[in-house]
Amino acid sequence: MTVDDTRRDPGIPVAAGREERSPDPRFVPIPPEAEERSSDPRFVPIPPEAEERFSDSRFVTIPPEAEEALPPADTVTGKLGRAFFRRLPVWPLVEFLSKKKVPRHRHSFWYTIGSMALFFLVVQIVTGVLLMVYYSPSQPWSSVQRIVMEIPFGGLLRSIHHWSANLMLLALFVHLFSTFFMKAYRPPRELTWLTGLALLGTTMFLGFSGYLLPWDDLSFFATRVGISELEKMPLLGTWIAGLARGGPDVTVDTIGRFYPLHVVVLPLLLLAVLSVHLFFVQVQGVSEPDSFRALPPEQKRYHRFFSEYLVNEIPIWMALAALLVALSALFPRVLAPEADPAAAAPEGIKPEWYFMVPFQMLKLFPGSLELLGMALTGLIPVLFLVVPFVDRSVPADRRGRVATRVGVAFLVYLVAMTVWGMVS
Amino acid sequence: MTDADKAGEVRRSSGVAQNEVGGRQGVDRGRRRFLWVTGGLGLAWLGLAAYPIYRYLAPRPAPDPFGEEGRALVKKVSPADVAAPGSGANGSYGQRGCIVLRTPEGELRAFDSKCTHAGCNVNFAGDRIFCHCHGGMYDFGGKNVAGPPPRPLTPLRVFEENGVLYVAPTDRKQEG
């Protein structure tokens, strides 16, 4: 519809009056001079230059630097690009991202760990969606058995999902500690740090909820033990444990809760927090360690994020994909016998390594000391949560050095307890 | 403009100059070949990743309703239900539906109940076989007599053994 049309009263059928061959007796013919827009007394004529402005006001003007950067206007891509940026005023965003750079120094490698975790997350989403195709929460064990035994490449996909989950958590722990030792949690990046901790917690929760779904005896007892530890928590423990299980014991009803958590609620939460986390990283730029910041400007070297840095990530992702396939082929995830709530727990049953520390603490603090053990374990996330508000100054002061030493102690403690739990 | 940009520009412009004088074109050709090989390897890699996913999702063959015995038990219809001439009923065999009926002449017949038009299960309606979805109609011989169905119903061989009914494939080619 042209501008001209909109100004005409739609109630007056112009065509009927103008076209003499079909005179409709219900309407009066419009005299030809009234047809002329300019002579219609109901409308004020709009000057041509105003009309141009009117029709253009819906579009934004492309900034000159965008005109320069886009392909020539007579090419298809040039036309599409101009059409896009005339509609959406996002050129500043493109410009911002094109200027984004990553510092190059001898600790630069650690920047890659976050993108590794991101790669594993993508693998988790793809393999998880594929596993959902044949998984059935009402026949959990037999549907997983079918995936492993009958469906082509089903066992491989399940093993990749398992290995990618483990490596994602490993990458997140490494990311946590490398960020910690590079002091990247300091102002102004406290919120990035806190969202990162939330992402780690959500991922661990994803690991816990996904572990139950195959409904083999490992997953059954792991979930039973995990939730009964929760139950020992003072005050709210019993209530939370009952809600998590859907009853006094782990049953198929628990799968009814864990399945939607694992495939919908937690992934959505993870993606939401992740987009905030990445948004902060994009806006603030990646953190520079003190040693790099102290360099004179001419000695600071950078990679451009698009696409110098990104292209260098591709071989890393491909290597990780190869690693996942190799691990899955050499050490496929077994499906243990179907869960039997009445049978004895299998011999040598242990939680996944990322839950080994609380497991080992429970063994070390038996009986009445158990709460102390849980409190000590609970102290770790609390200390991580408060560190950006304690160690703030640049360059590092006494608090910064203390934070580093505490971090080293934590790392040694976590690794030692995990290894001890795994071998004992 | 970063150093990398400048270097790229110098390389590009020198490449053009060399082309113009008909000099060493090998530099650009080498780069082009590198890009083609990289792109080809990338596509091959994606294909390798896509193949297992396709196989995983590829349609599974339906189980043979007649099994190894070559016949299937008819459920929900007993011989008594179809004893009288002109009687009939909807039943099932395997995961599929069937219609068992006795013609007014006294002959026992069975058909797979999947309508040849759009796949609804047809209904035994006393004097005829009727499809509720689009009004298709079949006679007691399974022949499509009215409505949209393009072909007769798939006939099944039906027989009684030890007081229950069985169906088996007819010698004719199976349809739909």
Interface residues (C-beta under 8 A of the other chain):
Chain A: L130 V133 I151 P152 F153 G154 L156 L157 R304 E308 M318 A321
Chain B: T2 A4 W45 A49 P52 I53 R55 Y56 L57 A58 R60
